[in-house]
Amino acid sequence: LKKELLILEGIEELGKLKGNISTNVIFIKEREGLICAKGTVKCLFRNSCYRCLKPTQVKIDIKLKTMIADITKQEERETIKHDIHYQDLQNFNIKTFLKEELFLNFPDLIYCNKGDCVPEKSFEEGKKIRPFKKIRDLID
């Protein structure tokens, strides 16, 4: 799927989309009920700074390596080291998948990076925040 999407319904909460959503994703069927999605999703949003409320741009550049499993297999334990999305593969909707990825990868707090708005480095650079990791560790 190499496509420029002009609009994607349901992402209005993230801000005003500036330009297109650029997708370059390959879907590979691993086995029955399991698909691997690899590629990139890029776009630019206009939103407000968390501290000063001035308009700022939010660049989204997602590098996908995600497994998509059939929702009927949700109860089964998978030993996969990638993120897993559960969807109805009989009626798979690429736009729903892209919308989920945008919401999951959108920053929680947006700063304009000017003056006092620049946040202190509290997390390691480039490390993905996984809010449900501790719950997943308890389940496993």
N, C-alpha and C positions, 0 to 999 in steps of 0.2 A: 504494500500500500504506500505509494509515493504520491502524495496529494497535498494540495493547498486548500484548507477549509476556510471559507469566508466567515462562517458562523457555526456555533455549536450551542444548541439550546441547553439551558440549565447552568451555564457558567457565569451568569451575570453577577453573582455574589462575589466573584474574584476581582471584579473591577471592569473597566472598559477595555475591551480587546482592541489593540492597535495593530492593524494589518491582519494578516492571515495566520492560521495555525498550520505550520509546516510539519508534515508527517513523512517519515521514511521508516516504515515498520515491515518486518518480514514475519509471517505467521507460519510456524512449522509444526506439523502434527507429529507429536512424539509417539503417542499410542492412542488407543480408543479412549476418548474422554479427557485427553490432555493435549494442550497446544502450548507451544513456546512462542512468545512474542519478543523479538529483538529489533532494536533500531532506536530512532530518535524522534522526539516531539519538541518543537520549538515554537515559542510565541512571545508576545510582549503585551503586558497589561498596563493600564494607567490606574493608579490607586492613590491613597493618601498616606503620608508618613504617620506612623503610630504616635510620634511625639509632638511634631509641630503642625500636623494636618495639611502640609503643603503637598500639592500634586507631585507624584514621583512615578517613575517607570519600574516595573517589575519584569525582569527577563526570566523566562522559563526555558530551560534547556534540559530535557529529560533524556537520560540514556537508559532505555528499556532493556531489561532482561527478566521477563516476568512469565510465569506459568499461568495458564488459564485452564482450570479444571471444570468439569461438568458439575453443576450444582447438586446433582443426585449423588455425587461421590464425596460430598462435604464431610460425611461421617467417617470416611476411611482415612487412616493415617498415611500421609505421604512423607517420604524421606527425601524431600527436595530442598536444596539450599537456597532457592530463589523465592521471591514473593509469589504468592498464589492468589489469583482472583477466581472466585466461583461464580460462574454464569451458566445460563441455560444454553448449552452449545447447539441445541437443535434450532434455537432462534437467536443466535449470537448477533449482537449489535456492536459494531466497531465504534460508533459514536458514544455509546454508553461506556465502553472500555476506556476510550480517550478521556472522557469526562472524569471518570474515576481517577485516572492517572494524574490529571491536572489538579484535582482537589487534594490528592495525597502528596503531591510534590510542591504545592504552593506554600510559601513561607507563612508561618504563624504571625510574625510581626514584620512590618515593612518600615524601613527607615530610609530617609532621603540622603543619608550619608553626608550631611553638611553640618558643620559646627557641633553643637551639643547633641545632635541627633545620632551621631555615630555611636553604635552600641559597643560596649566592652566585649572583648573576645571571651565568652564564657564557655564556648564549645570548641572542640578541635575543628580546624578548618577542613571542610569537605566531608566531615563525618555526618552520616544521615541520622536524624533523630527518630527513634522508634519508640513511640509512647506506650505501646502495648507489649513490649519485649518482656517485661517482668511477669505479666500475666501469662504470656505464652510459655515462659520458662516454668511457671508453676504447673501448667497443664501437662507439659511434657514430663 
